[in-house]
Amino acid sequence: MAFTPEHMCVWFEIPVRDMDAASAFYTQVLGVSITRDDTSGPNPMAMLPTRTGDGIGGHLYPGQPATGGQGPTIHLAVPDTVEAAAARCREAGGQVLYGPITIPAGRFLYCIDPDGNSIGLFEAKAA
């Protein structure tokens, strides 16, 4: 049986040491409003927004990140260019490792957040 879901990624979780500091980092870099939820799950969460609320989404949670960007890489959309996002990443305490890399869907950079998580900052190709 071949399984072909609409979206292979259905949810992501980013482990962080300090929820408030991590929320501030992702708010600054991604230009989004992050909502704190301390009641829905077994752990506190800081929810990254989706347009419809039922799309692919994720959250920050108190946990132990992989060190040196060795864990999975989550690619996150930015509201403008990867160059502007890279500048915000550095200003907020993250590291830009490599890029931009151009692919048919747009461009992205490899970065590490202040907790050591590997992230990609993605700029979609103009329509």
MOBEL-V371285 format. One record per backbone hydrogen bond with DSSP energy under -1.0 kcal/mol. CO is the residue of the C=O (numbers start at 1). NH is the residue of the N-H. Records with the same first field share a line. If there is no record, write none. Layout:
CO->NH + NH
//
This chain:
12->59
14->61
16->63
18->22
19->23
20->24
21->25
22->26
23->27
24->28
25->29
26->30
27->31
35->47
37->45
45->37
46->60
47->35
57->12
58->48
59->14
60->46
61->16
67->70
74->120
76->122
81->85
82->86
83->87
84->88
85->89
86->90
87->91
88->92
89->94
90->93
95->112
98->110
101->108
103->106
105->125
106->103
107->123
108->101
109->121
110->97 + 98
111->119
112->95
113->116
116->69
117->113
118->74
119->111
120->76
121->109
122->78
123->107
//
